[in-house]
């Protein structure tokens, strides 16, 4: 897989953010926003999306690739 430049990476980050489930909620207050962002990061961003340090695999796919 081809390496992604910083600018392209920023474009993908924006794509992931704009297409994320966070955009489907009407945020009520700071605590609600904090919980939504935390859940998004822990359940999708850190586990499903690809990471350059994993050879552009998602951590879950890397785990299954290595086992």
PDB file of N, CA, C and O in Angstrom:
ATOM      1  N   UNK A   1       0.844  -1.176   0.000  1.00  0.00           N
ATOM      2  CA  UNK A   1       0.000   0.000   0.000  1.00  0.00           C
ATOM      3  C   UNK A   1       0.888   1.238   0.000  1.00  0.00           C
ATOM      4  O   UNK A   1       1.932   1.261   0.653  1.00  0.00           O
ATOM      5  N   UNK A   2       0.479   2.248  -0.721  1.00  0.00           N
ATOM      6  CA  UNK A   2       1.254   3.471  -0.854  1.00  0.00           C
ATOM      7  C   UNK A   2       1.124   4.337   0.394  1.00  0.00           C
ATOM      8  O   UNK A   2       0.049   4.447   0.984  1.00  0.00           O
ATOM      9  N   UNK A   3       2.253   4.956   0.788  1.00  0.00           N
ATOM     10  CA  UNK A   3       2.208   5.843   1.945  1.00  0.00           C
ATOM     11  C   UNK A   3       1.382   7.085   1.628  1.00  0.00           C
ATOM     12  O   UNK A   3       1.318   7.523   0.480  1.00  0.00           O
ATOM     13  N   UNK A   4       0.765   7.635   2.635  1.00  0.00           N
ATOM     14  CA  UNK A   4      -0.094   8.803   2.501  1.00  0.00           C
ATOM     15  C   UNK A   4       0.658  10.019   3.020  1.00  0.00           C
ATOM     16  O   UNK A   4       1.310   9.951   4.063  1.00  0.00           O
ATOM     17  N   UNK A   5       0.571  11.123   2.302  1.00  0.00           N
ATOM     18  CA  UNK A   5       1.227  12.346   2.747  1.00  0.00           C
ATOM     19  C   UNK A   5       0.446  12.964   3.898  1.00  0.00           C
ATOM     20  O   UNK A   5      -0.695  12.585   4.159  1.00  0.00           O
ATOM     21  N   UNK A   6       1.067  13.916   4.581  1.00  0.00           N
ATOM     22  CA  UNK A   6       0.394  14.587   5.683  1.00  0.00           C
ATOM     23  C   UNK A   6      -0.889  15.265   5.260  1.00  0.00           C
ATOM     24  O   UNK A   6      -1.887  15.228   5.980  1.00  0.00           O
ATOM     25  N   UNK A   7      -0.864  15.887   4.093  1.00  0.00           N
ATOM     26  CA  UNK A   7      -2.071  16.575   3.604  1.00  0.00           C
ATOM     27  C   UNK A   7      -3.180  15.577   3.305  1.00  0.00           C
ATOM     28  O   UNK A   7      -4.339  15.807   3.650  1.00  0.00           O
ATOM     29  N   UNK A   8      -2.824  14.472   2.664  1.00  0.00           N
ATOM     30  CA  UNK A   8      -3.823  13.448   2.369  1.00  0.00           C
ATOM     31  C   UNK A   8      -4.356  12.830   3.656  1.00  0.00           C
ATOM     32  O   UNK A   8      -5.545  12.532   3.766  1.00  0.00           O
ATOM     33  N   UNK A   9      -3.474  12.640   4.622  1.00  0.00           N
ATOM     34  CA  UNK A   9      -3.896  12.094   5.907  1.00  0.00           C
ATOM     35  C   UNK A   9      -4.912  13.017   6.563  1.00  0.00           C
ATOM     36  O   UNK A   9      -5.907  12.554   7.119  1.00  0.00           O
ATOM     37  N   UNK A  10      -4.664  14.317   6.501  1.00  0.00           N
ATOM     38  CA  UNK A  10      -5.609  15.284   7.054  1.00  0.00           C
ATOM     39  C   UNK A  10      -6.954  15.216   6.355  1.00  0.00           C
ATOM     40  O   UNK A  10      -8.001  15.349   6.988  1.00  0.00           O
ATOM     41  N   UNK A  11      -6.922  15.009   5.045  1.00  0.00           N
ATOM     42  CA  UNK A  11      -8.169  14.871   4.283  1.00  0.00           C
ATOM     43  C   UNK A  11      -8.941  13.636   4.744  1.00  0.00           C
ATOM     44  O   UNK A  11     -10.160  13.688   4.909  1.00  0.00           O
ATOM     45  N   UNK A  12      -8.230  12.529   4.951  1.00  0.00           N
ATOM     46  CA  UNK A  12      -8.891  11.307   5.422  1.00  0.00           C
ATOM     47  C   UNK A  12      -9.417  11.476   6.830  1.00  0.00           C
ATOM     48  O   UNK A  12     -10.495  10.980   7.157  1.00  0.00           O
ATOM     49  N   UNK A  13      -8.654  12.181   7.677  1.00  0.00           N
ATOM     50  CA  UNK A  13      -9.129  12.415   9.040  1.00  0.00           C
ATOM     51  C   UNK A  13     -10.448  13.188   9.003  1.00  0.00           C
ATOM     52  O   UNK A  13     -11.380  12.863   9.739  1.00  0.00           O
ATOM     53  N   UNK A  14     -10.526  14.201   8.154  1.00  0.00           N
ATOM     54  CA  UNK A  14     -11.751  14.990   8.038  1.00  0.00           C
ATOM     55  C   UNK A  14     -12.886  14.120   7.493  1.00  0.00           C
ATOM     56  O   UNK A  14     -14.023  14.230   7.952  1.00  0.00           O
ATOM     57  N   UNK A  15     -12.583  13.254   6.514  1.00  0.00           N
ATOM     58  CA  UNK A  15     -13.602  12.352   5.979  1.00  0.00           C
ATOM     59  C   UNK A  15     -14.147  11.450   7.076  1.00  0.00           C
ATOM     60  O   UNK A  15     -15.361  11.304   7.216  1.00  0.00           O
ATOM     61  N   UNK A  16     -13.250  10.842   7.858  1.00  0.00           N
ATOM     62  CA  UNK A  16     -13.691   9.961   8.942  1.00  0.00           C
ATOM     63  C   UNK A  16     -14.541  10.723   9.947  1.00  0.00           C
ATOM     64  O   UNK A  16     -15.561  10.220  10.417  1.00  0.00           O
ATOM     65  N   UNK A  17     -14.113  11.950  10.276  1.00  0.00           N
ATOM     66  CA  UNK A  17     -14.858  12.727  11.257  1.00  0.00           C
ATOM     67  C   UNK A  17     -16.238  13.104  10.731  1.00  0.00           C
ATOM     68  O   UNK A  17     -17.234  12.963  11.441  1.00  0.00           O
ATOM     69  N   UNK A  18     -16.300  13.583   9.491  1.00  0.00           N
ATOM     70  CA  UNK A  18     -17.576  14.032   8.938  1.00  0.00           C
ATOM     71  C   UNK A  18     -18.528  12.879   8.668  1.00  0.00           C
ATOM     72  O   UNK A  18     -19.745  13.064   8.683  1.00  0.00           O
ATOM     73  N   UNK A  19     -17.994  11.700   8.425  1.00  0.00           N
ATOM     74  CA  UNK A  19     -18.861  10.556   8.169  1.00  0.00           C
ATOM     75  C   UNK A  19     -19.110   9.735   9.436  1.00  0.00           C
ATOM     76  O   UNK A  19     -19.728   8.672   9.389  1.00  0.00           O
ATOM     77  N   UNK A  20     -18.633  10.233  10.537  1.00  0.00           N
ATOM     78  CA  UNK A  20     -18.750   9.480  11.787  1.00  0.00           C
ATOM     79  C   UNK A  20     -20.153   9.568  12.370  1.00  0.00           C
ATOM     80  O   UNK A  20     -20.938  10.439  11.995  1.00  0.00           O
ATOM     81  N   UNK A  21     -20.458   8.677  13.274  1.00  0.00           N
ATOM     82  CA  UNK A  21     -21.754   8.706  13.938  1.00  0.00           C
ATOM     83  C   UNK A  21     -21.956   9.950  14.796  1.00  0.00           C
ATOM     84  O   UNK A  21     -23.088  10.256  15.173  1.00  0.00           O
ATOM     85  N   UNK A  22     -20.896  10.663  15.109  1.00  0.00           N
ATOM     86  CA  UNK A  22     -21.033  11.868  15.935  1.00  0.00           C
ATOM     87  C   UNK A  22     -21.927  12.916  15.279  1.00  0.00           C
ATOM     88  O   UNK A  22     -22.585  13.696  15.967  1.00  0.00           O
ATOM     89  N   UNK A  23     -21.947  12.932  13.965  1.00  0.00           N
ATOM     90  CA  UNK A  23     -22.748  13.932  13.261  1.00  0.00           C
ATOM     91  C   UNK A  23     -24.242  13.631  13.300  1.00  0.00           C
ATOM     92  O   UNK A  23     -25.049  14.437  12.838  1.00  0.00           O
ATOM     93  N   UNK A  24     -24.607  12.494  13.839  1.00  0.00           N
ATOM     94  CA  UNK A  24     -26.016  12.108  13.878  1.00  0.00           C
ATOM     95  C   UNK A  24     -26.695  12.450  15.197  1.00  0.00           C
ATOM     96  O   UNK A  24     -27.869  12.138  15.396  1.00  0.00           O
ATOM     97  N   UNK A  25     -25.955  13.092  16.096  1.00  0.00           N
ATOM     98  CA  UNK A  25     -26.488  13.425  17.407  1.00  0.00           C
ATOM     99  C   UNK A  25     -26.649  14.928  17.574  1.00  0.00           C
ATOM    100  O   UNK A  25     -25.842  15.706  17.063  1.00  0.00           O
ATOM    101  N   UNK A  26     -27.663  15.324  18.269  1.00  0.00           N
ATOM    102  CA  UNK A  26     -27.791  16.706  18.700  1.00  0.00           C
ATOM    103  C   UNK A  26     -27.158  16.762  20.085  1.00  0.00           C
ATOM    104  O   UNK A  26     -27.690  16.209  21.047  1.00  0.00           O
ATOM    105  N   UNK A  27     -26.037  17.424  20.168  1.00  0.00           N
ATOM    106  CA  UNK A  27     -25.274  17.453  21.416  1.00  0.00           C
ATOM    107  C   UNK A  27     -25.943  18.408  22.387  1.00  0.00           C
ATOM    108  O   UNK A  27     -26.206  19.568  22.067  1.00  0.00           O
ATOM    109  N   UNK A  28     -26.213  17.891  23.589  1.00  0.00           N
ATOM    110  CA  UNK A  28     -26.974  18.636  24.583  1.00  0.00           C
ATOM    111  C   UNK A  28     -26.104  19.523  25.460  1.00  0.00           C
ATOM    112  O   UNK A  28     -26.472  20.657  25.767  1.00  0.00           O
ATOM    113  N   UNK A  29     -24.949  19.003  25.862  1.00  0.00           N
ATOM    114  CA  UNK A  29     -24.059  19.782  26.731  1.00  0.00           C
ATOM    115  C   UNK A  29     -22.647  19.198  26.635  1.00  0.00           C
ATOM    116  O   UNK A  29     -22.395  18.267  25.869  1.00  0.00           O
ATOM    117  N   UNK A  30     -21.747  19.754  27.417  1.00  0.00           N
ATOM    118  CA  UNK A  30     -20.351  19.336  27.375  1.00  0.00           C
ATOM    119  C   UNK A  30     -20.198  17.861  27.745  1.00  0.00           C
ATOM    120  O   UNK A  30     -19.471  17.130  27.073  1.00  0.00           O
ATOM    121  N   UNK A  31     -20.866  17.422  28.792  1.00  0.00           N
ATOM    122  CA  UNK A  31     -20.753  16.033  29.226  1.00  0.00           C
ATOM    123  C   UNK A  31     -21.243  15.067  28.154  1.00  0.00           C
ATOM    124  O   UNK A  31     -20.632  14.023  27.925  1.00  0.00           O
ATOM    125  N   UNK A  32     -22.332  15.412  27.505  1.00  0.00           N
ATOM    126  CA  UNK A  32     -22.853  14.580  26.417  1.00  0.00           C
ATOM    127  C   UNK A  32     -21.838  14.513  25.279  1.00  0.00           C
ATOM    128  O   UNK A  32     -21.571  13.436  24.746  1.00  0.00           O
ATOM    129  N   UNK A  33     -21.277  15.654  24.908  1.00  0.00           N
ATOM    130  CA  UNK A  33     -20.270  15.696  23.841  1.00  0.00           C
ATOM    131  C   UNK A  33     -19.048  14.863  24.224  1.00  0.00           C
ATOM    132  O   UNK A  33     -18.516  14.122  23.398  1.00  0.00           O
ATOM    133  N   UNK A  34     -18.607  14.983  25.467  1.00  0.00           N
ATOM    134  CA  UNK A  34     -17.440  14.241  25.939  1.00  0.00           C
ATOM    135  C   UNK A  34     -17.683  12.740  25.832  1.00  0.00           C
ATOM    136  O   UNK A  34     -16.812  12.005  25.368  1.00  0.00           O
ATOM    137  N   UNK A  35     -18.833  12.286  26.247  1.00  0.00           N
ATOM    138  CA  UNK A  35     -19.167  10.858  26.192  1.00  0.00           C
ATOM    139  C   UNK A  35     -19.237  10.359  24.749  1.00  0.00           C
ATOM    140  O   UNK A  35     -18.761   9.265  24.444  1.00  0.00           O
ATOM    141  N   UNK A  36     -19.825  11.156  23.871  1.00  0.00           N
ATOM    142  CA  UNK A  36     -19.922  10.757  22.469  1.00  0.00           C
ATOM    143  C   UNK A  36     -18.542  10.652  21.825  1.00  0.00           C
ATOM    144  O   UNK A  36     -18.255   9.690  21.113  1.00  0.00           O
ATOM    145  N   UNK A  37     -17.697  11.641  22.078  1.00  0.00           N
ATOM    146  CA  UNK A  37     -16.351  11.634  21.489  1.00  0.00           C
ATOM    147  C   UNK A  37     -15.539  10.476  22.051  1.00  0.00           C
ATOM    148  O   UNK A  37     -14.846   9.788  21.301  1.00  0.00           O
ATOM    149  N   UNK A  38     -15.614  10.252  23.358  1.00  0.00           N
ATOM    150  CA  UNK A  38     -14.882   9.146  23.967  1.00  0.00           C
ATOM    151  C   UNK A  38     -15.319   7.811  23.379  1.00  0.00           C
ATOM    152  O   UNK A  38     -14.481   6.977  23.036  1.00  0.00           O
ATOM    153  N   UNK A  39     -16.620   7.607  23.260  1.00  0.00           N
ATOM    154  CA  UNK A  39     -17.138   6.359  22.699  1.00  0.00           C
ATOM    155  C   UNK A  39     -16.695   6.189  21.252  1.00  0.00           C
ATOM    156  O   UNK A  39     -16.324   5.088  20.847  1.00  0.00           O
ATOM    157  N   UNK A  40     -16.729   7.263  20.466  1.00  0.00           N
ATOM    158  CA  UNK A  40     -16.299   7.210  19.069  1.00  0.00           C
ATOM    159  C   UNK A  40     -14.828   6.817  18.969  1.00  0.00           C
ATOM    160  O   UNK A  40     -14.462   5.956  18.169  1.00  0.00           O
ATOM    161  N   UNK A  41     -13.998   7.447  19.777  1.00  0.00           N
ATOM    162  CA  UNK A  41     -12.562   7.163  19.720  1.00  0.00           C
ATOM    163  C   UNK A  41     -12.277   5.724  20.138  1.00  0.00           C
ATOM    164  O   UNK A  41     -11.506   5.033  19.472  1.00  0.00           O
ATOM    165  N   UNK A  42     -12.873   5.273  21.203  1.00  0.00           N
ATOM    166  CA  UNK A  42     -12.595   3.938  21.720  1.00  0.00           C
ATOM    167  C   UNK A  42     -13.201   2.815  20.885  1.00  0.00           C
ATOM    168  O   UNK A  42     -12.623   1.731  20.806  1.00  0.00           O
ATOM    169  N   UNK A  43     -14.345   3.051  20.264  1.00  0.00           N
ATOM    170  CA  UNK A  43     -15.002   1.963  19.540  1.00  0.00           C
ATOM    171  C   UNK A  43     -14.734   1.976  18.043  1.00  0.00           C
ATOM    172  O   UNK A  43     -14.826   0.927  17.405  1.00  0.00           O
ATOM    173  N   UNK A  44     -14.409   3.112  17.465  1.00  0.00           N
ATOM    174  CA  UNK A  44     -14.159   3.143  16.027  1.00  0.00           C
ATOM    175  C   UNK A  44     -12.762   3.636  15.694  1.00  0.00           C
ATOM    176  O   UNK A  44     -11.980   2.922  15.067  1.00  0.00           O
ATOM    177  N   UNK A  45     -12.455   4.824  16.102  1.00  0.00           N
ATOM    178  CA  UNK A  45     -11.233   5.488  15.642  1.00  0.00           C
ATOM    179  C   UNK A  45      -9.985   4.677  15.967  1.00  0.00           C
ATOM    180  O   UNK A  45      -9.115   4.524  15.109  1.00  0.00           O
ATOM    181  N   UNK A  46      -9.880   4.161  17.170  1.00  0.00           N
ATOM    182  CA  UNK A  46      -8.687   3.426  17.565  1.00  0.00           C
ATOM    183  C   UNK A  46      -8.699   1.968  17.145  1.00  0.00           C
ATOM    184  O   UNK A  46      -7.651   1.322  17.168  1.00  0.00           O
ATOM    185  N   UNK A  47      -9.835   1.435  16.767  1.00  0.00           N
ATOM    186  CA  UNK A  47      -9.892   0.010  16.465  1.00  0.00           C
ATOM    187  C   UNK A  47     -10.162  -0.311  15.006  1.00  0.00           C
ATOM    188  O   UNK A  47      -9.625  -1.291  14.489  1.00  0.00           O
ATOM    189  N   UNK A  48     -10.966   0.472  14.336  1.00  0.00           N
ATOM    190  CA  UNK A  48     -11.411   0.130  12.984  1.00  0.00           C
ATOM    191  C   UNK A  48     -10.637   0.870  11.900  1.00  0.00           C
ATOM    192  O   UNK A  48     -10.308   0.276  10.874  1.00  0.00           O
ATOM    193  N   UNK A  49     -10.342   2.140  12.099  1.00  0.00           N
ATOM    194  CA  UNK A  49      -9.673   2.892  11.042  1.00  0.00           C
ATOM    195  C   UNK A  49      -8.231   2.454  10.894  1.00  0.00           C
ATOM    196  O   UNK A  49      -7.635   1.929  11.835  1.00  0.00           O
ATOM    197  N   UNK A  50      -7.667   2.670   9.710  1.00  0.00           N
ATOM    198  CA  UNK A  50      -6.299   2.248   9.447  1.00  0.00           C
ATOM    199  C   UNK A  50      -5.313   3.190  10.120  1.00  0.00           C
ATOM    200  O   UNK A  50      -5.589   4.376  10.302  1.00  0.00           O
ATOM    201  N   UNK A  51      -4.166   2.646  10.483  1.00  0.00           N
ATOM    202  CA  UNK A  51      -3.094   3.420  11.112  1.00  0.00           C
ATOM    203  C   UNK A  51      -1.803   3.168  10.347  1.00  0.00           C
ATOM    204  O   UNK A  51      -1.526   2.038   9.946  1.00  0.00           O
ATOM    205  N   UNK A  52      -1.017   4.215  10.144  1.00  0.00           N
ATOM    206  CA  UNK A  52       0.235   4.056   9.402  1.00  0.00           C
ATOM    207  C   UNK A  52       1.212   3.152  10.146  1.00  0.00           C
ATOM    208  O   UNK A  52       1.956   2.406   9.510  1.00  0.00           O
ATOM    209  N   UNK A  53       1.228   3.200  11.460  1.00  0.00           N
ATOM    210  CA  UNK A  53       2.168   2.361  12.202  1.00  0.00           C
ATOM    211  C   UNK A  53       1.786   0.885  12.178  1.00  0.00           C
ATOM    212  O   UNK A  53       2.566   0.040  12.617  1.00  0.00           O
ATOM    213  N   UNK A  54       0.605   0.564  11.675  1.00  0.00           N
ATOM    214  CA  UNK A  54       0.169  -0.837  11.539  1.00  0.00           C
ATOM    215  C   UNK A  54       0.268  -1.290  10.085  1.00  0.00           C
ATOM    216  O   UNK A  54      -0.369  -2.267   9.691  1.00  0.00           O
ATOM    217  N   UNK A  55       1.063  -0.581   9.294  1.00  0.00           N
ATOM    218  CA  UNK A  55       1.149  -0.937   7.879  1.00  0.00           C
ATOM    219  C   UNK A  55      -0.134  -0.629   7.134  1.00  0.00           C
ATOM    220  O   UNK A  55      -0.494  -1.328   6.186  1.00  0.00           O
ATOM    221  N   UNK A  56      -0.817   0.410   7.559  1.00  0.00           N
ATOM    222  CA  UNK A  56      -2.089   0.849   6.963  1.00  0.00           C
ATOM    223  C   UNK A  56      -3.171  -0.215   7.061  1.00  0.00           C
ATOM    224  O   UNK A  56      -4.010  -0.358   6.171  1.00  0.00           O
ATOM    225  N   UNK A  57      -3.133  -0.957   8.158  1.00  0.00           N
ATOM    226  CA  UNK A  57      -4.211  -1.875   8.512  1.00  0.00           C
ATOM    227  C   UNK A  57      -4.886  -1.331   9.758  1.00  0.00           C
ATOM    228  O   UNK A  57      -4.291  -0.560  10.511  1.00  0.00           O
ATOM    229  N   UNK A  58      -6.108  -1.726   9.969  1.00  0.00           N
ATOM    230  CA  UNK A  58      -6.739  -1.379  11.237  1.00  0.00           C
ATOM    231  C   UNK A  58      -6.125  -2.269  12.308  1.00  0.00           C
ATOM    232  O   UNK A  58      -5.659  -3.365  11.996  1.00  0.00           O
ATOM    233  N   UNK A  59      -6.110  -1.830  13.556  1.00  0.00           N
ATOM    234  CA  UNK A  59      -5.555  -2.680  14.605  1.00  0.00           C
ATOM    235  C   UNK A  59      -6.212  -4.058  14.678  1.00  0.00           C
ATOM    236  O   UNK A  59      -5.540  -5.049  14.962  1.00  0.00           O
ATOM    237  N   UNK A  60      -7.504  -4.126  14.426  1.00  0.00           N
ATOM    238  CA  UNK A  60      -8.189  -5.421  14.447  1.00  0.00           C
ATOM    239  C   UNK A  60      -7.687  -6.306  13.310  1.00  0.00           C
ATOM    240  O   UNK A  60      -7.406  -7.486  13.521  1.00  0.00           O
ATOM    241  N   UNK A  61      -7.573  -5.745  12.110  1.00  0.00           N
ATOM    242  CA  UNK A  61      -7.060  -6.523  10.986  1.00  0.00           C
ATOM    243  C   UNK A  61      -5.608  -6.926  11.193  1.00  0.00           C
ATOM    244  O   UNK A  61      -5.216  -8.030  10.816  1.00  0.00           O
ATOM    245  N   UNK A  62      -4.811  -6.058  11.781  1.00  0.00           N
ATOM    246  CA  UNK A  62      -3.417  -6.394  12.068  1.00  0.00           C
ATOM    247  C   UNK A  62      -3.347  -7.553  13.053  1.00  0.00           C
ATOM    248  O   UNK A  62      -2.537  -8.464  12.880  1.00  0.00           O
ATOM    249  N   UNK A  63      -4.175  -7.531  14.067  1.00  0.00           N
ATOM    250  CA  UNK A  63      -4.226  -8.611  15.048  1.00  0.00           C
ATOM    251  C   UNK A  63      -4.517  -9.943  14.365  1.00  0.00           C
ATOM    252  O   UNK A  63      -3.829 -10.934  14.610  1.00  0.00           O
ATOM    253  N   UNK A  64      -5.538  -9.966  13.510  1.00  0.00           N
ATOM    254  CA  UNK A  64      -5.888 -11.208  12.827  1.00  0.00           C
ATOM    255  C   UNK A  64      -4.828 -11.606  11.808  1.00  0.00           C
ATOM    256  O   UNK A  64      -4.619 -12.794  11.565  1.00  0.00           O
ATOM    257  N   UNK A  65      -4.164 -10.636  11.218  1.00  0.00           N
ATOM    258  CA  UNK A  65      -3.086 -10.921  10.252  1.00  0.00           C
ATOM    259  C   UNK A  65      -1.902 -11.576  10.953  1.00  0.00           C
ATOM    260  O   UNK A  65      -1.267 -12.474  10.399  1.00  0.00           O
ATOM    261  N   UNK A  66      -1.606 -11.126  12.171  1.00  0.00           N
ATOM    262  CA  UNK A  66      -0.442 -11.632  12.890  1.00  0.00           C
ATOM    263  C   UNK A  66      -0.718 -12.923  13.654  1.00  0.00           C
ATOM    264  O   UNK A  66       0.220 -13.606  14.066  1.00  0.00           O
ATOM    265  N   UNK A  67      -1.987 -13.266  13.849  1.00  0.00           N
ATOM    266  CA  UNK A  67      -2.285 -14.488  14.612  1.00  0.00           C
ATOM    267  C   UNK A  67      -2.668 -15.630  13.688  1.00  0.00           C
ATOM    268  O   UNK A  67      -2.951 -16.733  14.155  1.00  0.00           O
TER     269      UNK A  67
END
